């Protein structure tokens, strides 16, 4: 297959259980686009087909630069539907996380806080439209650059709550490592605070290189017992702020009532912490490679130096 409609295919960007996404060229507008095509093995399933089309219509209706935008909808000769979206050229948060896991030099607390805050602001857009994403994870957070900083674009609303209710999906759909406990337990009526939990879990992963809780045996373990904190290792951090500790503890609480009330509140608090760390200078801020070089002089004599993993683990277990 060399083309889909008028869109000239370049290469596959990714594939999931229900669809494949291609990088393509729009010759009429002379721009790159992403084309999402329903998987062949689901083309005859009416529920999945309707959910796929509902995702496209929802993305089109939202029309916000924090959520990937849909420009066109069509059907292949074999009957499979497809829709055409913005191509977001900066990769995904999953790519950033892979770099963090692979190398200590890629660990960047300030960037982690910025990405976490921007993701939360995107989720707030969904929540204002009455939609809970339900599958917030690094791979569903796209990145582009704006004013020299990361800008997060929310993608893949195929598991969004409004769509799931109309297609008969189970409430436990999602990704266990980033799934709020009430969602994993199959609780009825969970709300946007499930996405708040997931955004905090992504932020934690970017800070430490691992999701906040170990999930042994998949979904069942998180649904039947309290998960244990995953071990993590990062470079030394001087003067870690207590407010970040408190925010992550509350945002990752099993009780939704203990979390920030909205994704916007989580975003504002993450941004506030980051701005204070930046304004206090290198003597108080975590080590970072953001912007092409580590901040120097981090070892202030008045601070005890811990690894971020030890700090998070002690606090969250304490």
Secondary structure by P-SEA (a helix, b strand, c coil): ccccccbbbcccccccccccccccccccccbbbbbbbccccccccaaaaaaaaaaaaaaaaaccccccccccccccccbbbbbbbbbcccccaaaaaaaaaaccccccaaaaaaaaaaaaaaaaaaaaacccccccccccbbbbbcccbbbbbbccccccaaaaaacccccccccccccccccccccccccaaaaaaaaaaaaaaaacccccccccccaaaaaccccccccccccccccccaaaaaaaaaaaccccccccccaaaaaaaaaaaaaaaaaaccccccccccccccccccccccbbbbcaaaaaaaaaac
